[in-house]
């Protein structure tokens, strides 16, 4: 299951924890959700899953 947890701290900072993602999809999805807040990025720590290969599933159907 994929989920992103946001923690809004009293000092005005926001921390996020993305779970169930591989590769850089966690960053892309988190940035989409934060876009309206336009926060200043101070630090980014990535988990081991960030360095895992993203498996792409595709299905091609051709009608002819």
Residue frames relative to the residue before (quaternion, step in Angstrom):
aa qw qx qy qz dx dy dz
X 1.0000 0.0000 0.0000 0.0000 0.00 0.00 0.00
X 0.2841 -0.7503 0.5730 0.1676 3.57 -0.94 0.89
X 0.1531 0.7735 -0.6079 0.0933 3.54 -1.06 0.79
X 0.1936 -0.7477 0.6248 0.1143 3.52 -1.23 0.58
X 0.1568 -0.7878 0.5933 0.0526 3.55 -0.76 1.10
X 0.1582 -0.7761 0.6065 0.0695 3.57 -0.86 1.04
X 0.0937 -0.7641 0.6356 0.0580 3.55 -1.03 0.82
X 0.1629 -0.7771 0.6050 0.0599 3.55 -0.65 1.19
X 0.1997 -0.8214 0.5295 0.0710 3.55 -0.48 1.23
X 0.6580 -0.5411 0.3671 0.3735 3.55 -1.25 0.51
X 0.6705 0.4964 -0.3071 0.4579 3.62 1.09 -0.58
X 0.6180 -0.5866 0.3256 0.4097 3.58 1.29 0.16
X 0.5637 0.5950 -0.3978 0.4124 3.58 1.23 -0.04
X 0.2400 -0.7379 0.6159 0.1364 3.52 -1.28 0.52
X 0.0623 -0.7713 0.6304 0.0621 3.56 -0.91 0.85
X 0.1767 -0.7832 0.5901 0.0845 3.54 -1.13 0.67
X 0.0869 -0.7573 0.6442 0.0633 3.52 -1.24 0.53
X 0.1287 -0.8000 0.5848 0.0376 3.55 -0.48 1.23
X 0.0911 -0.8067 0.5839 0.0018 3.55 -0.80 1.06
X 0.8056 0.3095 -0.2266 0.4515 3.54 -1.09 0.76
X 0.5829 0.5613 -0.3723 0.4544 3.58 1.27 0.18
X 0.1516 -0.7515 0.6260 0.1425 3.56 -1.27 0.36
X 0.7874 0.2677 -0.2194 0.5101 3.54 -1.17 0.54
X 0.7440 -0.4151 0.2851 0.4392 3.54 -1.19 -0.48
X 0.3706 0.7361 -0.4955 0.2745 3.62 1.19 0.22
X 0.5860 0.5722 -0.3802 0.4297 3.60 1.09 -0.57
X 0.6602 0.4959 -0.3067 0.4735 3.58 0.97 -0.84
X 0.6540 0.5235 -0.3180 0.4440 3.59 0.89 -0.89
X 0.6997 0.4675 -0.2748 0.4652 3.58 0.85 -0.95
X 0.6387 0.5150 -0.3254 0.4701 3.59 1.01 -0.76
X 0.6654 0.5060 -0.3064 0.4552 3.59 0.92 -0.87
X 0.5937 0.5552 -0.3658 0.4533 3.61 1.08 -0.63
X 0.7029 0.4718 -0.2662 0.4610 3.55 0.90 -0.96
X 0.7110 0.4473 -0.2531 0.4799 3.60 1.08 -0.68
X 0.4204 0.7549 -0.4436 0.2379 3.61 1.22 -0.30
X 0.6942 0.4800 -0.2881 0.4525 3.61 0.87 -0.86
X 0.6593 0.5038 -0.3139 0.4615 3.59 1.12 -0.56
X 0.1634 -0.8380 0.4986 0.1501 3.56 1.27 -0.56
X 0.1605 0.8199 -0.5369 0.1169 3.63 0.74 0.94
X 0.4646 -0.6356 0.5338 0.3086 3.55 -1.28 0.39
X 0.3409 -0.7476 0.5360 0.1939 3.57 -0.72 1.09
X 0.1604 -0.8047 0.5680 0.0645 3.56 -0.68 1.13
X 0.7990 -0.0552 0.0895 0.5921 3.55 1.01 -0.78
X 0.0705 -0.7728 0.6285 0.0521 3.57 -1.11 0.69
X 0.0578 -0.7582 0.6494 0.0125 3.54 -0.83 1.06
X 0.1702 -0.7935 0.5773 0.0896 3.56 -0.85 0.93
X 0.4510 -0.6719 0.5257 0.2623 3.51 -1.22 0.65
X 0.7007 -0.4482 0.3417 0.4376 3.57 -1.29 0.14
X 0.5972 0.5890 -0.3563 0.4117 3.58 1.10 -0.69
X 0.5526 0.6200 -0.3876 0.4000 3.58 1.16 -0.54
X 0.7250 0.4389 -0.2275 0.4796 3.55 1.03 -0.82
X 0.5088 0.6353 -0.4230 0.3982 3.59 1.30 -0.03
X 0.5311 -0.6189 0.4716 0.3354 3.54 -1.14 0.59
X 0.3673 -0.7005 0.5676 0.2286 3.53 -1.05 0.79
X 0.2610 -0.7593 0.5783 0.1448 3.53 -0.77 1.05
X 0.1956 -0.7853 0.5817 0.0818 3.53 -0.78 1.07
X 0.1570 -0.7625 0.6228 0.0779 3.51 -0.81 1.06
X 0.0560 0.7983 -0.5982 0.0422 3.54 -0.87 0.87
X 0.1413 -0.7590 0.6307 0.0788 3.48 -1.20 0.58
X 0.1158 -0.7968 0.5925 0.0250 3.53 -0.78 1.06
X 0.0376 -0.7759 0.6297 -0.0060 3.51 -0.82 1.04
X 0.0962 -0.7921 0.6025 0.0201 3.53 -0.82 1.04
X 0.1419 -0.7731 0.6144 0.0691 3.51 -0.88 0.99
X 0.1083 0.8500 -0.5093 0.0795 3.55 -0.76 0.80
